[in-house]
Amino acid sequence: MANYIIIKDKLSNFNKEIKVSADKSISIRSVLLASQAVGTSKISNLLESEDVINTLKTIKKLGINYSKIRDVYYIEGFGINGFSIKKNTLLNAGNSGTLARLILGLLVKSKSKVKLIGDKSLSKRDFSRVIKPLRLFGVNIESKKNLLPIKIEGTNFLRPIEYEENIGSAQVKTCIIFAALNTPGITKIHSKISRNHTELFLKFLKYPIKIVKKLEYEKISVQGLKQFNSFEYEVPGDISSASFFIVLTLLSKDSKIIIKKVNVNKSRTGIISILNMMGANIKLKNITIYNGEKIADIHVKSKKKLYAVNCPSKLNSSAIDEFLIIFLVASRAKGVSKFKELGEMNKKESKRLDLAIKFLKLIGVKVNRFKDNINIHGNPDLELSKKYEMKNFLKDHRIFFLCCITALTLGGKWKINDKDSINTSFPDFLKTLKVIGAKIN
Ligand code: S3P
């Protein structure tokens, strides 16, 4: 089957209620934490995307059984470090940076050497950010140039660490927390604010973890070697997936959407704050707290007049996966939008900052770049009519989604390659677009 799609028409007005796929970050964490619990955990609405399937395959290779009965995943854990690891175990994290970085934290006490590999995109990504703290715990790690493949061999002589996490990376923070679970004593992390699903999950499991929040940092202390029991968990919708539908609605004519039951944890809602600063008026309704996480329905209406934003960099971490689609809104807003310190975007599934600039120029948007800061010159009348073909973007799912939303809101005749990339995070993306009325071949 062809691995591309064609979009030739903009979307006409719609008024719909949709659900988006389950949260990827929480799905991966729920599976990994179930693998460390005592007993059988039950997880419903688990995201069935490639990153999560690779997580399930990974725990299976480490001796943890799971089954699926009527949409519920049953995962049988044997407690912390309850893996049974065969000699020469090879783990493949595929495209998932989250899985690759998090699983290393759970292997710090492995009895045999484990080799970790990934796909072409993951093999280009830097692992020094986790290798450095893990070595301080006393773990033996082999890697050339801090890239995959990585060989890790655990030790019985782990020591707790005090670590400053200055990137604002939840993957690094979680890797350290996971290593701390296996380590006697108290591990302390002074961490730049980033998504906090791991901490909330551990609190829900009544694990002894303490968090003291400051303005831009938090101090986290984790007591090691405490067991926790199996759990039941229903994964909420993913705001990163919802973000494409938020922008689709905002930039379409006379349309409305309600996106049901999305995780709106403050460490993830940077996109809503930024778009509202631009005049979007996105509302959260039916707010509930579920096992520590905030869930809501997101209500969005089209907006003709949007204004440029001077985006505060303190929102960067809470919108890190959403800047691609935020840039599209900036392209249609009145004035020059400014975004700063976005170097982390180039450390994702592809070099997203470089690619975003290339993409914006392709569709005729004026962009200035100074190091990791960019200015986007918006044009409220921006319409596309030419032919565009997107290829060679390292199969980055979020670049694919961006192209689709651009085609459906700004026009033009589009051929978008690497359709399969949607399976990384949102396998129902194209189906959901069709429900709203998109014509996609
Ligand atoms: C993730 C954290 C973010 C994000 C990624 C998922 C997570 O990465 O970009 O898609 O689940 O912890 P960093 O922690 O490296 O910023």
Boltz pocket constraint, residues with backbone or C-beta under 6 A from the ligand:
constraints:
  - pocket:
      binder: B
      contacts: [[A, 24], [A, 25], [A, 26], [A, 98], [A, 168], [A, 169], [A, 170], [A, 171], [A, 172], [A, 174], [A, 194], [A, 195], [A, 320], [A, 321], [A, 344], [A, 348]]
      max_distance: 6.0
